Amino acid sequence: MKTKKISALLLAMTLLLALFAGCSSKAGKASAEPSTSPDQTATATTRTITDMVGRTVEIPSTVGKIVPLGNTPRMITYLGLADKVVGVGGMAADKISPVTAYAYANKDLWANVPIVGTDAAGATDYYPEQIIAVHPDVILCSYTAELADEIQTKTSIPTVVVAMGTLFGDDYNEALRILGDVCGVKDRAEEVISYIDECLNDLATRTAEIPDEDKPTVLGAAATFKGAHGIEGVYSKYAVFQAIAANDVTDGISDTIGGVLVDKEQILGWNPQIIFFDFGGVALVKTDYAENPDFYAQLTAVKDGNLYQYPSSTSYYSNVEIPIVNSYYVASLLYPEQFKDIVFEENSNEIFKFFLGTDDYLSKLEAAGAGYGKVELGAK
């Protein structure tokens, strides 16, 4: 009997030892398997980029929702990212003109997208609470490093800076590339850059062999910068004219790229053969003409009827598609032989379609009175 009790006790002890050994083995296997820590998960879902002001920014590996500020709403439109916008820096829908082409093209798409910042008339502002409320993956802007740091600190949302972009400049290309990288559309960024280069190369090739003596003198006036201006607001180092090697009378007047104010007597001294006006300043020129007809009567371009308008290259920062079309328009008037194979309406709408994704954009400019054509100063 005692022997049986001992045997039973030994059996029970053996079973307990076996059970303990099994549990120990399972515990050992569990601890040997790799585990995913919160840090490792973050590494797998984010990546680090360097923006155009040298800031290192950790962004989501996949960006689905964006808030563009400054000039980036225009750039992301060119990149086909307008449908990813959940908040935008810009202007109220009822103030948008077709000359602000990217905003007008997205007017319906962004009708219910909150405005979370503004840069109107050079006054930059942003609204942290509204940005946080729309939960973007990333904020894109064309601001300073200091302002970007401030935005990122107040919102706790990755904020990437690109250059505002010089029209037809390398910094514009770099900005497009960084935005394409951040938002996962690198191929489209290269496509946009190539398209711009192809247009510029075409313009340059067609005008390269024209002798200087065969080029009429031109002036870009009624320039748009910090608002509209009359004839005394002129363009210096104007990319539209430089793209076609135009004989620009302002050559050498200033190191400024863009609009500058000059004395009207200077315009008399230049006495250009052809004057092109920004649409936005034409009304001011007409008002000035009514008050000072004797001044205008001295200008060759006025006497010969060689006054034309085109949409402003600048509207809430620099457009790209409009200046390219403007270059073709000016070139077709200055050098008709070299551009005789270009059907302006078709070519223009093809350019607008590429950048904006909309058909027949030329008609929208014309309907707003901002299209291309002759200017009659005496007409209302």
Secondary structure, DSSP 8 states (H G I E B T S, - for coil): -HHHHHHHHHHHHHHHHHHHHHHHHHHHHHHHS----HHHHHHHHEEEEE-TTS-EEEEESS---EEE-TTHHHHHHHTT-GGGBSSEES--GGG--TTSHHHHHTTTTTTTS-EEEE-GGG--EE-HHHHHHT--SEEEE-S-HHHHHHHHHHH-S-EEE-----TT-HHHHHHHHHHHHHHT-HHHHHHHHHHHHHHHHHHHHHHTT--GGGS-EEEEES--SSS---TTEEEES-HHHHTTT-EETTTTS-S-SEEEE--HHHHHHH--SEEEEEHHHHHHHHHHHHH-HHHHHT-HHHHTT-EEEE--SBSSSB-SHHHHHHHHHHHHHH-TTTTTT--HHHHHHHHHHHHH--S-HHHHHHHTT-SSEE--TT--
